[in-house]
Amino acid sequence: MISEDEFLTMITDILRSELDKGDLTIKMSSSPRTISEWDSLAQIRIIMGIERAFSIQLDAEEIEGLDSVKAFYEAVSRHTR
């Protein structure tokens, strides 16, 4: 299983790339409510980036509940045990 620190490093790179914001700081509590660039289109790109980075496939039910970095971490953790 991936540690929170490793995950934060990887998702920070993904979010910076997908949101085109190189100086973005990410925490487990980060979400579309705290990052204005994180809109519905960005959400799709973020999901795709996470699936590529972790070689996983998220299902529709999981995707519906992805509303924060912590939720992404929990989903990835379930797939990488």
N, C-alpha and C positions, 0 to 999 in steps of 0.2 A: 504494500500500500504506500502511496506517496504521502510525504509529510506536508503539513500546511505550508511550511517555509518553501519547500520545493515547488509546490503548487502555485503559491503566490508569485514566485519568480517566473514561472512559465505563463501564468495567466496575465501577468503584467505585460509581458512581451506581446501576447496575443491581443490584449485590449489596446495597447499603444499602437499596434499595427492596424487593427481593424477600425479604431476610432480616429486614426491619423493624429494622435496626440502624444508625441514623444516624451513629454515630461510628466505624464500621468502617474500619480501615486495610487496604488491599489491596496485596499485592506479587505479583510474577510467580509466586512459590512458594506463594501461598495456595491452599488446597485444602479439601475436606471434612475432611481430617485435622487441619487447623489452625483451622478455624472450626466450632464445634460446631453452629451453627444451619443449616449447609449439609447438609441431609439429602436423601433421595431425592426428596421432593416439591419441596423448594427447587431441586434440580437441574433439574427440569422447568421451573419458573418462570424460572430463570436462562437456560436454553436459549431459551425463548420470548422473553425480554427481549432477548437478544443477536440473535436472528433479526430482531426488530422494529427494533432500534436500527441494525443494519447492513444491513437489507434483503437478507438472505440466507436460504437454506434449507439446513440441515445435514441430511445423510443419516444413516441408521441406523448405518452403520459409523463415521462420524465421532463421533456422539453417544456410542457405547460407549467411546471413548478419551478423553472429556473428564473428566479427573480433577484438573485444576488450572487456575489462571488462565493459565499458560503454554500449556497445551493448547488453551484457548479462543482465545488470541491466534494460535496457529499455524493453527487452523481458520479463523478470520476472515480471516487474511492470505491463505490459499489462495483465498478467495472474493472478495477485494477487490483483486486485483492489477490 
